[in-house]
């Protein structure tokens, strides 16, 4: 009986340790990308993701002048048509916004009039 109790105590210790390791290892492996490189979040950034390999948990850093631009997380339709959903859209306005990528497709636009249509949008596939 004492041996079973020891195994139980060991499991109680190992489970939190394993969970901590999984969370920490994802954080360590995550990469932060500055959208648009040294130019930041600006016009004609639609091609910026080409050749980059994004993972779920990576972060995008959007740097821009908040008096001129914003960042809006949208769905595929919003990206294609350059529209922001009437409700529930996450709008970033600080000029230095960090967004964590989720697995799958991630779409972002600037919804200031004419900006998205001028290429101020990106689509990222995080694996």
MMTF fields as JSON, N, C-alpha, C and O atoms, coordinates in Angstrom:
{
  "mmtfVersion": "1.0.0",
  "mmtfProducer": "UNKNOWN",
  "numBonds": 507,
  "numAtoms": 508,
  "numGroups": 127,
  "numChains": 1,
  "numModels": 1,
  "chainsPerModel": [1],
  "groupsPerChain": [127],
  "chainIdList": ["A"],
  "bondAtomList": [4, 2, 8, 6, 12, 10, 16, 14, 20, 18, 24, 22, 28, 26, 32, 30, 36, 34, 40, 38, 44, 42, 48, 46, 52, 50, 56, 54, 60, 58, 64, 62, 68, 66, 72, 70, 76, 74, 80, 78, 84, 82, 88, 86, 92, 90, 96, 94, 100, 98, 104, 102, 108, 106, 112, 110, 116, 114, 120, 118, 124, 122, 128, 126, 132, 130, 136, 134, 140, 138, 144, 142, 148, 146, 152, 150, 156, 154, 160, 158, 164, 162, 168, 166, 172, 170, 176, 174, 180, 178, 184, 182, 188, 186, 192, 190, 196, 194, 200, 198, 204, 202, 208, 206, 212, 210, 216, 214, 220, 218, 224, 222, 228, 226, 232, 230, 236, 234, 240, 238, 244, 242, 248, 246, 252, 250, 256, 254, 260, 258, 264, 262, 268, 266, 272, 270, 276, 274, 280, 278, 284, 282, 288, 286, 292, 290, 296, 294, 300, 298, 304, 302, 308, 306, 312, 310, 316, 314, 320, 318, 324, 322, 328, 326, 332, 330, 336, 334, 340, 338, 344, 342, 348, 346, 352, 350, 356, 354, 360, 358, 364, 362, 368, 366, 372, 370, 376, 374, 380, 378, 384, 382, 388, 386, 392, 390, 396, 394, 400, 398, 404, 402, 408, 406, 412, 410, 416, 414, 420, 418, 424, 422, 428, 426, 432, 430, 436, 434, 440, 438, 444, 442, 448, 446, 452, 450, 456, 454, 460, 458, 464, 462, 468, 466, 472, 470, 476, 474, 480, 478, 484, 482, 488, 486, 492, 490, 496, 494, 500, 498, 504, 502],
  "bondOrderList": [1, 1, 1, 1, 1, 1, 1, 1, 1, 1, 1, 1, 1, 1, 1, 1, 1, 1, 1, 1, 1, 1, 1, 1, 1, 1, 1, 1, 1, 1, 1, 1, 1, 1, 1, 1, 1, 1, 1, 1, 1, 1, 1, 1, 1, 1, 1, 1, 1, 1, 1, 1, 1, 1, 1, 1, 1, 1, 1, 1, 1, 1, 1, 1, 1, 1, 1, 1, 1, 1, 1, 1, 1, 1, 1, 1, 1, 1, 1, 1, 1, 1, 1, 1, 1, 1, 1, 1, 1, 1, 1, 1, 1, 1, 1, 1, 1, 1, 1, 1, 1, 1, 1, 1, 1, 1, 1, 1, 1, 1, 1, 1, 1, 1, 1, 1, 1, 1, 1, 1, 1, 1, 1, 1, 1, 1],
  "groupList": [{"groupName": "UNK", "atomNameList": ["N", "CA", "C", "O"], "elementList": ["N", "C", "C", "O"], "formalChargeList": [0, 0, 0, 0], "bondAtomList": [1, 0, 2, 1, 3, 2], "bondOrderList": [1, 1, 2], "singleLetterCode": "X", "chemCompType": "L-PEPTIDE LINKING"}],
  "groupTypeList": [0, 0, 0, 0, 0, 0, 0, 0, 0, 0, 0, 0, 0, 0, 0, 0, 0, 0, 0, 0, 0, 0, 0, 0, 0, 0, 0, 0, 0, 0, 0, 0, 0, 0, 0, 0, 0, 0, 0, 0, 0, 0, 0, 0, 0, 0, 0, 0, 0, 0, 0, 0, 0, 0, 0, 0, 0, 0, 0, 0, 0, 0, 0, 0, 0, 0, 0, 0, 0, 0, 0, 0, 0, 0, 0, 0, 0, 0, 0, 0, 0, 0, 0, 0, 0, 0, 0, 0, 0, 0, 0, 0, 0, 0, 0, 0, 0, 0, 0, 0, 0, 0, 0, 0, 0, 0, 0, 0, 0, 0, 0, 0, 0, 0, 0, 0, 0, 0, 0, 0, 0, 0, 0, 0, 0, 0, 0],
  "groupIdList": [1, 2, 3, 4, 5, 6, 7, 8, 9, 10, 11, 12, 13, 14, 15, 16, 17, 18, 19, 20, 21, 22, 23, 24, 25, 26, 27, 28, 29, 30, 31, 32, 33, 34, 35, 36, 37, 38, 39, 40, 41, 42, 43, 44, 45, 46, 47, 48, 49, 50, 51, 52, 53, 54, 55, 56, 57, 58, 59, 60, 61, 62, 63, 64, 65, 66, 67, 68, 69, 70, 71, 72, 73, 74, 75, 76, 77, 78, 79, 80, 81, 82, 83, 84, 85, 86, 87, 88, 89, 90, 91, 92, 93, 94, 95, 96, 97, 98, 99, 100, 101, 102, 103, 104, 105, 106, 107, 108, 109, 110, 111, 112, 113, 114, 115, 116, 117, 118, 119, 120, 121, 122, 123, 124, 125, 126, 127],
  "secStructList": [7, 2, 2, 2, 2, 2, 2, 2, 2, 2, 2, 2, 2, 2, 2, 2, 2, 2, 2, 2, 2, 2, 2, 2, 2, 2, 2, 2, 2, 7, 7, 3, 3, 3, 6, 6, 4, 4, 4, 7, 1, 7, 6, 6, 7, 6, 6, 6, 6, 6, 6, 7, 7, 5, 7, 6, 6, 7, 3, 3, 3, 3, 3, 7, 7, 6, 6, 6, 7, 7, 3, 3, 3, 3, 7, 2, 2, 2, 2, 2, 2, 6, 7, 7, 7, 1, 1, 1, 7, 3, 3, 3, 7, 1, 1, 3, 3, 3, 3, 3, 7, 7, 1, 3, 3, 3, 3, 3, 3, 7, 7, 1, 6, 6, 6, 4, 4, 4, 6, 7, 3, 3, 3, 3, 3, 3, 7],
  "xCoordList": [0.816, 0.0, 0.856, 0.532, 1.937, 2.818, 3.425, 3.649, 3.692, 4.281, 3.286, 3.692, 2.028, 1.0, 0.888, 0.709, 0.989, 0.913, 2.079, 1.913, 3.264, 4.437, 4.269, 4.658, 3.69, 3.452, 2.466, 2.619, 1.459, 0.469, 1.117, 0.846, 1.976, 2.669, 3.592, 3.707, 4.245, 5.142, 4.34, 4.782, 3.175, 2.328, 1.852, 1.788, 1.518, 1.074, 2.173, 1.886, 3.409, 4.542, 4.83, 5.128, 4.739, 5.132, 4.138, 4.557, 2.85, 1.855, 2.039, 2.118, 2.112, 2.341, 3.685, 3.792, 4.69, 5.996, 5.908, 6.475, 5.208, 5.037, 4.25, 4.614, 3.189, 2.405, 3.244, 3.178, 4.027, 4.906, 5.885, 6.112, 6.461, 7.415, 6.765, 7.362, 5.552, 4.865, 4.579, 4.774, 4.121, 3.84, 5.128, 5.183, 6.156, 7.423, 8.077, 8.629, 8.03, 8.688, 8.011, 8.692, 6.686, 6.004, 6.452, 6.666, 6.598, 7.028, 8.445, 8.737, 9.323, 10.71, 10.807, 11.609, 10.015, 10.072, 9.382, 9.599, 8.572, 7.832, 8.782, 9.755, 8.469, 9.245, 8.364, 7.166, 8.954, 8.232, 8.7, 9.893, 7.752, 8.031, 7.506, 6.361, 8.327, 7.866, 7.261, 7.965, 5.967, 5.248, 5.787, 5.859, 6.161, 6.697, 8.183, 8.758, 8.814, 10.25, 10.523, 9.756, 11.603, 11.989, 11.0, 10.944, 10.216, 9.209, 7.982, 7.236, 7.764, 6.603, 5.324, 5.349, 4.214, 2.877, 2.511, 2.194, 2.558, 2.297, 1.706, 1.34, 1.613, 1.049, 1.933, 3.14, 1.309, 2.004, 2.714, 3.793, 2.115, 2.702, 2.084, 2.453, 1.161, 0.465, 1.43, 1.143, 2.563, 3.525, 4.579, 5.39, 4.583, 5.601, 5.702, 6.82, 4.609, 4.737, 5.424, 5.841, 5.549, 6.116, 7.5, 8.367, 7.677, 8.966, 9.196, 10.213, 8.269, 8.395, 7.565, 6.542, 8.012, 7.311, 6.826, 7.623, 5.537, 4.931, 4.373, 3.869, 4.475, 3.935, 2.878, 2.927, 1.93, 0.966, 1.757, 2.665, 1.422, 2.144, 3.151, 3.557, 3.568, 4.435, 3.662, 2.433, 4.4, 3.761, 4.092, 5.202, 3.111, 3.308, 3.341, 2.457, 4.354, 4.457, 4.136, 4.867, 3.047, 2.629, 3.108, 2.648, 4.033, 4.526, 4.029, 4.237, 3.368, 2.777, 2.421, 2.419, 2.12, 1.671, 0.175, -0.623, -0.217, -1.63, -2.557, -3.777, -2.002, -2.863, -3.212, -4.094, -2.502, -2.725, -3.317, -4.024, -3.033, -3.393, -3.95, -3.939, -4.436, -4.819, -4.61, -4.168, -4.922, -4.84, -6.146, -6.582, -6.764, -8.008, -7.865, -7.526, -8.128, -8.151, -9.504, -10.552, -9.468, -10.701, -10.717, -9.736, -11.838, -11.937, -11.541, -11.184, -11.608, -11.204, -12.006, -11.443, -13.316, -14.154, -13.777, -13.733, -13.505, -13.08, -11.766, -11.564, -10.875, -9.581, -9.768, -9.215, -10.535, -10.728, -11.447, -11.09, -12.472, -13.291, -12.885, -13.478, -11.866, -11.405, -12.54, -12.778, -13.236, -14.304, -14.107, -13.543, -14.588, -14.534, -15.913, -16.904, -16.001, -17.309, -17.956, -17.275, -19.282, -20.017, -19.832, -19.825, -19.684, -19.548, -18.436, -18.225, -17.748, -16.787, -15.388, -14.537, -15.114, -13.77, -12.824, -13.177, -11.63, -10.612, -9.84, -9.176, -9.932, -9.257, -8.118, -8.321, -6.923, -5.735, -5.395, -5.465, -5.02, -4.811, -3.6, -3.431, -2.753, -1.677, -0.483, 0.253, -0.285, 0.904, 2.045, 3.065, 1.872, 2.87, 2.112, 2.17, 1.409, 0.525, 1.161, 1.705, 1.088, 1.618, 0.443, -0.388, 0.389, -0.725, -0.168, 0.723, -0.704, -0.282, -1.066, -2.29, -0.352, -0.992, -1.624, -1.033, -2.812, -3.436, -3.186, -2.85, -3.349, -3.113, -4.115, -5.31, -3.618, -4.465, -4.271, -3.238, -5.285, -5.198, -5.52, -6.473, -4.717, -4.874, -4.881, -3.984, -5.883, -6.02, -6.045, -6.699, -5.326, -5.263, -5.34, -4.758, -6.072, -6.177, -6.065, -6.21, -5.805, -6.008, -7.358, -7.577, -8.273, -9.608, -9.83, -10.97, -8.745, -8.866, -9.192, -8.614, -10.105, -10.601, -9.47, -8.577, -9.529, -8.59, -7.287, -6.559, -6.97, -5.677, -5.581, -4.594, -6.588, -6.572, -6.517, -5.776, -7.296, -7.314, -5.951, -5.649, -5.133, -3.781, -2.735, -1.539, -3.187, -2.257, -1.882, -0.945, -2.591, -2.295, -3.11, -4.052, -2.708, -3.367, -2.392, -1.541, -2.536, -1.711, -2.548, -3.49, -2.172, -2.757, -1.608, -0.628, -1.728, -0.675, -1.251, -2.309, -0.559, -0.94, 0.058, 1.234, -0.412, 0.44, 0.195, -0.945, 1.27, 1.151, 1.435, 1.381],
  "yCoordList": [-1.196, 0.0, 1.255, 2.229, 1.24, 2.397, 2.672, 3.825, 1.598, 1.771, 2.477, 3.344, 2.135, 2.785, 4.254, 5.081, 4.594, 5.978, 6.783, 7.938, 6.169, 6.846, 7.124, 8.188, 6.176, 6.361, 7.497, 8.282, 7.58, 8.643, 10.006, 10.962, 10.088, 11.345, 11.732, 12.907, 10.738, 11.008, 11.537, 12.463, 10.958, 11.408, 12.84, 13.638, 13.167, 14.524, 15.541, 16.693, 15.132, 16.011, 16.096, 17.17, 14.957, 14.886, 15.587, 16.209, 15.502, 16.102, 17.62, 18.141, 18.352, 19.8, 20.125, 21.098, 19.322, 19.547, 19.38, 20.177, 18.359, 18.121, 19.263, 19.728, 19.712, 20.828, 22.092, 22.809, 22.368, 23.538, 23.451, 24.438, 22.272, 22.078, 22.331, 22.979, 21.829, 22.019, 23.491, 23.965, 24.212, 25.637, 26.402, 27.246, 26.117, 26.826, 26.544, 27.457, 25.311, 24.972, 25.668, 26.036, 25.865, 26.598, 28.048, 28.63, 28.636, 30.015, 30.187, 31.163, 29.26, 29.344, 29.243, 29.95, 28.386, 28.17, 29.271, 29.369, 30.087, 31.118, 32.19, 32.565, 32.667, 33.727, 34.955, 34.842, 36.131, 37.379, 37.991, 38.215, 38.255, 38.849, 40.279, 40.525, 41.217, 42.585, 42.666, 42.534, 42.882, 42.91, 44.047, 45.199, 43.699, 44.682, 44.935, 45.76, 44.224, 44.427, 45.825, 46.345, 46.435, 47.755, 48.849, 49.896, 48.621, 49.608, 49.579, 50.557, 48.485, 48.357, 48.094, 47.772, 48.238, 47.997, 49.212, 50.275, 49.047, 50.148, 49.601, 48.428, 50.433, 50.015, 48.963, 48.903, 48.142, 47.103, 46.06, 45.589, 45.7, 44.651, 43.281, 42.303, 43.198, 41.931, 40.807, 39.644, 41.127, 40.091, 39.817, 38.905, 40.573, 40.413, 38.983, 38.536, 38.244, 36.889, 35.863, 34.81, 36.142, 35.157, 34.692, 35.491, 33.36, 32.768, 32.585, 32.022, 33.051, 32.892, 31.687, 31.375, 31.025, 29.846, 30.151, 30.239, 30.309, 30.691, 29.473, 28.538, 29.503, 28.44, 29.032, 30.213, 28.204, 28.624, 29.013, 28.29, 30.137, 30.642, 31.722, 32.489, 31.802, 32.907, 34.206, 34.209, 35.306, 36.604, 37.539, 37.533, 38.336, 39.388, 40.71, 40.997, 41.513, 42.846, 43.848, 43.964, 44.56, 45.578, 46.936, 47.405, 47.564, 48.899, 49.879, 49.678, 50.945, 51.911, 53.182, 53.201, 54.239, 55.498, 55.358, 55.251, 55.356, 55.133, 56.278, 56.123, 57.407, 58.482, 58.26, 58.925, 57.308, 57.053, 55.682, 55.519, 54.687, 53.305, 52.594, 53.131, 51.38, 50.461, 49.042, 48.85, 48.067, 46.658, 46.01, 46.177, 45.275, 44.587, 43.118, 42.792, 42.236, 40.796, 40.487, 40.765, 39.909, 39.625, 38.171, 37.443, 37.767, 36.429, 36.507, 37.574, 35.378, 35.327, 36.317, 37.017, 36.368, 37.29, 38.743, 39.539, 39.086, 40.447, 40.798, 41.926, 39.819, 40.014, 40.226, 41.165, 39.366, 39.449, 40.729, 41.348, 41.121, 42.274, 43.562, 44.618, 43.464, 44.64, 45.262, 46.469, 44.405, 44.899, 44.354, 43.279, 45.127, 44.734, 44.25, 44.935, 43.083, 42.612, 43.652, 44.353, 43.735, 44.718, 44.5, 45.458, 43.239, 42.955, 41.934, 41.032, 42.097, 41.087, 41.189, 40.365, 42.168, 42.295, 42.877, 43.81, 42.318, 42.839, 43.93, 43.664, 45.163, 46.308, 46.736, 46.968, 46.834, 47.27, 48.686, 49.0, 49.553, 50.964, 51.582, 52.799, 50.8, 51.395, 51.876, 52.758, 51.306, 51.624, 50.664, 50.699, 49.809, 48.779, 47.591, 47.331, 46.886, 45.802, 44.446, 44.191, 43.581, 42.224, 41.256, 41.265, 40.422, 39.491, 38.078, 37.815, 37.173, 35.767, 35.032, 35.135, 34.295, 33.547, 32.263, 31.552, 31.973, 30.687, 29.76, 30.215, 28.472, 27.491, 27.704, 27.875, 27.69, 27.888, 29.268, 29.907, 29.715, 31.002, 32.158, 32.096, 33.208, 34.431, 35.588, 35.689, 36.453, 37.553, 38.887, 39.018, 39.879, 41.207, 42.263, 42.113, 43.338, 44.461, 45.763, 45.783, 46.855, 48.199, 48.626, 48.571, 49.055, 49.391, 50.89, 51.339, 51.668, 53.078, 53.108, 52.344, 53.98, 54.009, 53.969, 54.817, 52.964, 52.827, 52.12, 51.737, 51.935, 51.352, 49.87, 49.436, 49.097, 47.666, 47.467, 46.618, 48.244, 48.149, 48.488, 48.072, 49.239, 49.595, 48.603, 48.896, 47.429, 46.365, 46.332, 45.629, 47.078, 47.062, 45.952, 46.195, 44.715, 43.528, 42.365, 42.338, 41.409, 40.2, 38.983, 39.059, 37.863, 36.559, 35.653, 35.512, 35.041, 34.193, 32.811, 32.688, 31.781, 30.41, 29.901, 29.708, 29.683, 29.183, 27.684, 27.245, 26.912, 25.452, 25.001, 23.806],
  "zCoordList": [0.0, 0.0, 0.0, -0.68, 0.751, 0.796, -0.57, -0.938, -1.326, -2.647, -3.579, -4.353, -3.524, -4.336, -4.0, -4.894, -2.732, -2.294, -2.848, -3.24, -2.879, -3.435, -4.913, -5.395, -5.639, -7.071, -7.299, -8.234, -6.445, -6.556, -6.324, -7.052, -5.304, -5.022, -6.174, -6.521, -6.759, -7.876, -9.074, -9.754, -9.33, -10.434, -10.197, -11.133, -8.943, -8.612, -8.886, -9.214, -8.757, -9.023, -10.522, -11.044, -11.208, -12.616, -13.551, -14.527, -13.277, -14.161, -14.253, -15.366, -13.138, -13.259, -13.925, -14.672, -13.655, -14.266, -15.783, -16.531, -16.229, -17.657, -18.302, -19.382, -17.661, -18.19, -18.283, -19.281, -17.259, -17.272, -18.438, -19.137, -18.648, -19.731, -21.088, -21.948, -21.287, -22.561, -22.829, -23.949, -21.824, -21.979, -22.235, -23.13, -21.461, -21.591, -22.932, -23.545, -23.403, -24.666, -25.837, -26.794, -25.798, -26.864, -26.868, -27.931, -25.687, -25.578, -26.095, -26.785, -25.773, -26.201, -27.72, -28.331, -28.335, -29.775, -30.574, -31.782, -29.946, -30.667, -31.192, -30.538, -32.388, -33.024, -33.138, -33.395, -32.949, -33.158, -34.469, -34.674, -35.35, -36.659, -36.684, -36.305, -37.124, -37.326, -38.722, -39.724, -38.776, -40.05, -40.921, -40.491, -42.147, -43.08, -42.914, -43.623, -41.974, -41.742, -41.217, -40.406, -41.671, -41.158, -41.561, -40.914, -42.623, -43.034, -42.134, -42.077, -41.439, -40.574, -41.353, -42.541, -40.656, -41.218, -42.055, -41.522, -43.359, -44.276, -45.57, -45.638, -46.582, -47.862, -48.529, -48.293, -49.361, -50.134, -49.271, -49.63, -48.136, -47.291, -47.558, -46.908, -48.494, -48.753, -49.106, -48.825, -49.714, -50.114, -49.038, -49.198, -47.967, -46.923, -46.373, -46.118, -46.176, -45.606, -46.513, -46.031, -47.799, -48.732, -48.29, -47.936, -48.322, -47.979, -46.491, -46.088, -45.668, -44.216, -43.783, -44.391, -42.742, -42.228, -40.816, -39.883, -40.67, -39.401, -38.681, -39.304, -37.345, -36.497, -35.574, -35.229, -35.186, -34.172, -32.93, -32.519, -32.339, -31.176, -31.526, -30.653, -32.802, -33.215, -33.034, -32.962, -32.961, -32.762, -33.91, -34.442, -34.277, -35.262, -34.522, -33.715, -34.793, -34.213, -35.316, -36.299, -35.138, -36.1, -35.583, -34.542, -36.314, -35.96, -37.019, -38.215, -36.559, -37.485, -36.734, -35.503, -37.47, -36.892, -36.6, -37.531, -35.32, -34.985, -35.404, -35.373, -35.79, -36.299, -37.771, -38.314, -38.418, -39.841, -40.144, -41.139, -39.291, -39.59, -38.36, -37.253, -38.581, -37.517, -38.034, -39.167, -37.22, -37.602, -37.165, -36.025, -38.074, -37.748, -38.13, -39.268, -37.167, -37.441, -38.073, -37.49, -39.271, -40.007, -40.474, -40.319, -41.043, -41.631, -43.112, -43.612, -43.796, -45.212, -46.067, -46.909, -45.844, -46.613, -46.38, -47.318, -45.126, -44.805, -45.473, -45.924, -45.532, -46.19, -47.698, -48.271, -48.319, -49.781, -50.204, -51.206, -49.424, -49.799, -49.084, -49.305, -48.22, -47.462, -46.652, -46.708, -45.895, -45.025, -43.613, -43.408, -42.656, -41.255, -40.836, -41.091, -40.199, -39.724, -38.81, -38.063, -38.886, -38.09, -36.592, -35.819, -36.18, -34.749, -34.528, -35.339, -33.433, -33.008, -33.577, -33.24, -34.426, -34.992, -33.945, -33.224, -33.874, -32.96, -33.696, -34.698, -33.187, -33.795, -32.873, -31.682, -33.442, -32.705, -33.157, -34.345, -32.186, -32.512, -31.832, -31.901, -31.181, -30.381, -31.196, -30.754, -32.382, -33.165, -32.911, -33.6, -31.921, -31.61, -31.019, -29.817, -31.884, -31.454, -31.704, -32.779, -30.704, -30.822, -30.821, -29.913, -31.856, -32.024, -32.143, -32.95, -31.329, -31.36, -32.444, -32.514, -33.283, -34.364, -33.851, -33.038, -34.322, -34.026, -35.205, -36.298, -34.986, -36.044, -37.172, -36.933, -38.386, -39.551, -40.139, -39.944, -40.864, -41.547, -40.609, -39.833, -40.689, -39.911, -40.912, -41.749, -40.828, -41.782, -41.042, -40.007, -41.581, -40.976, -42.069, -43.144, -41.772, -42.704, -41.925, -40.703, -42.65, -42.108, -42.659, -43.869, -41.781, -42.292, -42.472, -42.593, -42.49, -42.858, -44.362, -45.136, -44.767, -46.151, -47.18, -47.178, -48.059, -49.158, -48.831, -49.747, -47.558, -47.192, -47.541, -48.136, -47.179, -47.497, -49.011, -49.506, -49.729, -51.188, -51.798, -52.916, -51.068, -51.525, -51.029, -51.037, -50.599, -50.208, -48.749, -48.37, -47.914, -46.484, -45.829, -45.074, -46.153, -45.628, -45.755, -46.644, -44.846, -44.916, -44.546, -43.757, -45.145, -44.827, -44.413, -45.145, -43.245, -42.689, -42.41, -41.794, -42.859, -42.51, -41.477, -41.786, -40.253, -39.171, -39.003, -38.848, -39.037, -38.915, -37.498, -37.209]
}
